Amino acid sequence: MDIRNRVEMCLENFKESARELREAAEDTENEQARNMFEMSAEKAEECAQQIQMALNQFK
């Protein structure tokens, strides 16, 4: 598997993790946990954006 494919898989994993963390935040009644899940989702999305910028360098 080439680098681009490996990185694209990582990108999808980050995006999926962010979605799952947001769902966990919605499903929990614990406010502290909800806030931490939301913050973690935002960080995962930031990582996904950085990964996408790096992938754009391959074009």
KETORZA-179509 format. One record per residue: x negated, y, z of N, C-alpha, C in turn; residue number from 1; residue in three letters. Coordinates in steps of 0.05 Angstrom, whole numbers, plus 5000, padded with zeros to 4 digits. Example, Ala and Ser with C-alpha at 12.3 -4.5 7.8 and 13.67 -1.06 7.14 Angstrom:
! KETORZA-179509
<kolvex n_x="4736" n_y="4886" n_z="5156" ca_x="4754" ca_y="4910" ca_z="5156" c_x="4736" c_y="4934" c_z="5156" lumvex="1" mipa="ALA"/>
<kolvex n_x="4743" n_y="4955" n_z="5142" ca_x="4727" ca_y="4979" ca_z="5143" c_x="4742" c_y="5001" c_z="5157" lumvex="2" mipa="SER"/>
! end
This chain:
! KETORZA-179509
<kolvex n_x="4983" n_y="4976" n_z="5000" ca_x="5000" ca_y="5000" ca_z="5000" c_x="4982" c_y="5025" c_z="5000" lumvex="1" mipa="MET"/>
<kolvex n_x="4988" n_y="5044" n_z="4983" ca_x="4972" ca_y="5068" ca_z="4982" c_x="4979" c_y="5087" c_z="5004" lumvex="2" mipa="ASP"/>
<kolvex n_x="4962" n_y="5107" n_z="5007" ca_x="4965" ca_y="5127" ca_z="5029" c_x="4993" c_y="5141" c_z="5027" lumvex="3" mipa="ILE"/>
<kolvex n_x="5000" n_y="5149" n_z="5003" ca_x="5025" ca_y="5164" ca_z="5001" c_x="5049" c_y="5147" c_z="5011" lumvex="4" mipa="ARG"/>
<kolvex n_x="5050" n_y="5122" n_z="5003" ca_x="5072" ca_y="5105" ca_z="5012" c_x="5072" c_y="5101" c_z="5042" lumvex="5" mipa="ASN"/>
<kolvex n_x="5048" n_y="5097" n_z="5053" ca_x="5046" ca_y="5094" ca_z="5082" c_x="5056" c_y="5119" c_z="5097" lumvex="6" mipa="ARG"/>
<kolvex n_x="5048" n_y="5142" n_z="5087" ca_x="5056" ca_y="5167" ca_z="5099" c_x="5086" c_y="5172" c_z="5096" lumvex="7" mipa="VAL"/>
<kolvex n_x="5097" n_y="5166" n_z="5073" ca_x="5126" ca_y="5169" ca_z="5068" c_x="5141" c_y="5151" c_z="5087" lumvex="8" mipa="GLU"/>
<kolvex n_x="5132" n_y="5128" n_z="5093" ca_x="5145" ca_y="5110" ca_z="5113" c_x="5144" c_y="5123" c_z="5141" lumvex="9" mipa="MET"/>
<kolvex n_x="5121" n_y="5135" n_z="5148" ca_x="5119" ca_y="5149" ca_z="5174" c_x="5139" c_y="5172" c_z="5175" lumvex="10" mipa="CYS"/>
<kolvex n_x="5141" n_y="5187" n_z="5153" ca_x="5159" ca_y="5210" ca_z="5152" c_x="5188" c_y="5201" c_z="5157" lumvex="11" mipa="LEU"/>
<kolvex n_x="5196" n_y="5179" n_z="5144" ca_x="5223" ca_y="5169" ca_z="5148" c_x="5227" c_y="5160" c_z="5177" lumvex="12" mipa="GLU"/>
<kolvex n_x="5206" n_y="5148" n_z="5189" ca_x="5208" ca_y="5140" ca_z="5217" c_x="5212" c_y="5164" c_z="5235" lumvex="13" mipa="ASN"/>
<kolvex n_x="5198" n_y="5186" n_z="5230" ca_x="5201" ca_y="5210" ca_z="5247" c_x="5229" c_y="5221" c_z="5244" lumvex="14" mipa="PHE"/>
<kolvex n_x="5239" n_y="5222" n_z="5219" ca_x="5266" ca_y="5232" ca_z="5215" c_x="5287" c_y="5215" c_z="5229" lumvex="15" mipa="LYS"/>
<kolvex n_x="5284" n_y="5189" n_z="5227" ca_x="5302" ca_y="5171" ca_z="5240" c_x="5301" c_y="5173" c_z="5271" lumvex="16" mipa="GLU"/>
<kolvex n_x="5277" n_y="5176" n_z="5281" ca_x="5273" ca_y="5180" ca_z="5310" c_x="5287" c_y="5205" c_z="5319" lumvex="17" mipa="SER"/>
<kolvex n_x="5284" n_y="5227" n_z="5304" ca_x="5297" ca_y="5252" ca_z="5312" c_x="5328" c_y="5248" c_z="5312" lumvex="18" mipa="ALA"/>
<kolvex n_x="5338" n_y="5234" n_z="5292" ca_x="5368" ca_y="5229" ca_z="5292" c_x="5376" c_y="5213" c_z="5316" lumvex="19" mipa="ARG"/>
<kolvex n_x="5361" n_y="5192" n_z="5322" ca_x="5368" ca_y="5175" ca_z="5345" c_x="5367" c_y="5190" c_z="5371" lumvex="20" mipa="GLU"/>
<kolvex n_x="5347" n_y="5208" n_z="5374" ca_x="5344" ca_y="5223" ca_z="5398" c_x="5367" c_y="5243" c_z="5401" lumvex="21" mipa="LEU"/>
<kolvex n_x="5376" n_y="5255" n_z="5379" ca_x="5399" ca_y="5273" ca_z="5380" c_x="5425" c_y="5258" c_z="5388" lumvex="22" mipa="ARG"/>
<kolvex n_x="5428" n_y="5234" n_z="5377" ca_x="5451" ca_y="5217" ca_z="5385" c_x="5450" c_y="5210" c_z="5414" lumvex="23" mipa="GLU"/>
<kolvex n_x="5426" n_y="5203" n_z="5424" ca_x="5423" ca_y="5197" ca_z="5453" c_x="5430" c_y="5221" c_z="5470" lumvex="24" mipa="ALA"/>
<kolvex n_x="5422" n_y="5245" n_z="5461" ca_x="5428" ca_y="5270" ca_z="5475" c_x="5459" c_y="5273" c_z="5477" lumvex="25" mipa="ALA"/>
<kolvex n_x="5472" n_y="5268" n_z="5455" ca_x="5501" ca_y="5271" ca_z="5454" c_x="5515" c_y="5251" c_z="5472" lumvex="26" mipa="GLU"/>
<kolvex n_x="5503" n_y="5227" n_z="5474" ca_x="5516" ca_y="5206" ca_z="5489" c_x="5511" c_y="5206" c_z="5519" lumvex="27" mipa="ASP"/>
<kolvex n_x="5492" n_y="5222" n_z="5528" ca_x="5485" ca_y="5221" ca_z="5556" c_x="5500" c_y="5243" c_z="5572" lumvex="28" mipa="THR"/>
<kolvex n_x="5507" n_y="5237" n_z="5596" ca_x="5520" ca_y="5257" ca_z="5613" c_x="5499" c_y="5271" c_z="5630" lumvex="29" mipa="GLU"/>
<kolvex n_x="5475" n_y="5261" n_z="5631" ca_x="5454" ca_y="5272" ca_z="5648" c_x="5442" c_y="5297" c_z="5633" lumvex="30" mipa="ASN"/>
<kolvex n_x="5446" n_y="5320" n_z="5644" ca_x="5438" ca_y="5345" ca_z="5630" c_x="5408" c_y="5346" c_z="5626" lumvex="31" mipa="GLU"/>
<kolvex n_x="5392" n_y="5338" n_z="5646" ca_x="5363" ca_y="5339" ca_z="5643" c_x="5354" c_y="5320" c_z="5621" lumvex="32" mipa="GLN"/>
<kolvex n_x="5365" n_y="5296" n_z="5620" ca_x="5358" ca_y="5277" ca_z="5600" c_x="5366" c_y="5287" c_z="5572" lumvex="33" mipa="ALA"/>
<kolvex n_x="5390" n_y="5299" n_z="5571" ca_x="5400" ca_y="5310" ca_z="5545" c_x="5381" c_y="5331" c_z="5535" lumvex="34" mipa="ARG"/>
<kolvex n_x="5372" n_y="5349" n_z="5553" ca_x="5354" ca_y="5370" ca_z="5544" c_x="5327" c_y="5359" c_z="5535" lumvex="35" mipa="ASN"/>
<kolvex n_x="5317" n_y="5339" n_z="5549" ca_x="5292" ca_y="5327" ca_z="5541" c_x="5294" c_y="5312" c_z="5514" lumvex="36" mipa="MET"/>
<kolvex n_x="5317" n_y="5298" n_z="5510" ca_x="5321" ca_y="5285" ca_z="5484" c_x="5322" c_y="5305" c_z="5462" lumvex="37" mipa="PHE"/>
<kolvex n_x="5336" n_y="5328" n_z="5466" ca_x="5337" ca_y="5349" ca_z="5446" c_x="5310" c_y="5360" c_z="5440" lumvex="38" mipa="GLU"/>
<kolvex n_x="5294" n_y="5366" n_z="5461" ca_x="5267" ca_y="5376" ca_z="5457" c_x="5250" c_y="5356" c_z="5442" lumvex="39" mipa="MET"/>
<kolvex n_x="5252" n_y="5331" n_z="5448" ca_x="5237" ca_y="5310" ca_z="5434" c_x="5245" c_y="5308" c_z="5405" lumvex="40" mipa="SER"/>
<kolvex n_x="5271" n_y="5311" n_z="5400" ca_x="5281" ca_y="5310" ca_z="5372" c_x="5269" c_y="5334" c_z="5356" lumvex="41" mipa="ALA"/>
<kolvex n_x="5268" n_y="5357" n_z="5369" ca_x="5256" ca_y="5380" ca_z="5355" c_x="5227" c_y="5376" c_z="5349" lumvex="42" mipa="GLU"/>
<kolvex n_x="5212" n_y="5364" n_z="5367" ca_x="5184" ca_y="5358" ca_z="5363" c_x="5181" c_y="5338" c_z="5340" lumvex="43" mipa="LYS"/>
<kolvex n_x="5198" n_y="5318" n_z="5340" ca_x="5196" ca_y="5298" ca_z="5318" c_x="5202" c_y="5311" c_z="5291" lumvex="44" mipa="ALA"/>
<kolvex n_x="5221" n_y="5330" n_z="5291" ca_x="5227" ca_y="5344" ca_z="5266" c_x="5204" c_y="5362" c_z="5257" lumvex="45" mipa="GLU"/>
<kolvex n_x="5191" n_y="5374" n_z="5277" ca_x="5167" ca_y="5391" ca_z="5270" c_x="5145" c_y="5373" c_z="5258" lumvex="46" mipa="GLU"/>
<kolvex n_x="5141" n_y="5350" n_z="5269" ca_x="5121" ca_y="5331" ca_z="5258" c_x="5129" c_y="5323" c_z="5230" lumvex="47" mipa="CYS"/>
<kolvex n_x="5155" n_y="5318" n_z="5226" ca_x="5164" ca_y="5310" ca_z="5199" c_x="5158" c_y="5333" c_z="5179" lumvex="48" mipa="ALA"/>
<kolvex n_x="5162" n_y="5358" n_z="5187" ca_x="5157" ca_y="5380" ca_z="5170" c_x="5127" c_y="5382" c_z="5163" lumvex="49" mipa="GLN"/>
<kolvex n_x="5110" n_y="5377" n_z="5183" ca_x="5081" ca_y="5378" ca_z="5178" c_x="5073" c_y="5355" c_z="5159" lumvex="50" mipa="GLN"/>
<kolvex n_x="5084" n_y="5332" n_z="5163" ca_x="5078" ca_y="5309" ca_z="5146" c_x="5087" c_y="5315" c_z="5117" lumvex="51" mipa="ILE"/>
<kolvex n_x="5111" n_y="5327" n_z="5114" ca_x="5120" ca_y="5334" ca_z="5088" c_x="5102" c_y="5354" c_z="5074" lumvex="52" mipa="GLN"/>
<kolvex n_x="5092" n_y="5374" n_z="5089" ca_x="5073" ca_y="5393" ca_z="5078" c_x="5047" c_y="5379" c_z="5069" lumvex="53" mipa="MET"/>
<kolvex n_x="5038" n_y="5360" n_z="5084" ca_x="5014" ca_y="5345" ca_z="5077" c_x="5020" c_y="5329" c_z="5051" lumvex="54" mipa="ALA"/>
<kolvex n_x="5043" n_y="5316" n_z="5050" ca_x="5050" ca_y="5301" ca_z="5026" c_x="5051" c_y="5319" c_z="5001" lumvex="55" mipa="LEU"/>
<kolvex n_x="5060" n_y="5343" n_z="5005" ca_x="5062" ca_y="5362" ca_z="4982" c_x="5035" c_y="5368" c_z="4971" lumvex="56" mipa="ASN"/>
<kolvex n_x="5014" n_y="5365" n_z="4986" ca_x="4987" ca_y="5369" ca_z="4977" c_x="4978" c_y="5348" c_z="4956" lumvex="57" mipa="GLN"/>
<kolvex n_x="4992" n_y="5325" n_z="4956" ca_x="4985" ca_y="5304" ca_z="4938" c_x="4996" c_y="5310" c_z="4909" lumvex="58" mipa="PHE"/>
<kolvex n_x="5015" n_y="5328" n_z="4907" ca_x="5027" ca_y="5333" ca_z="4881" c_x="5010" c_y="5349" c_z="4863" lumvex="59" mipa="LYS"/>
! end
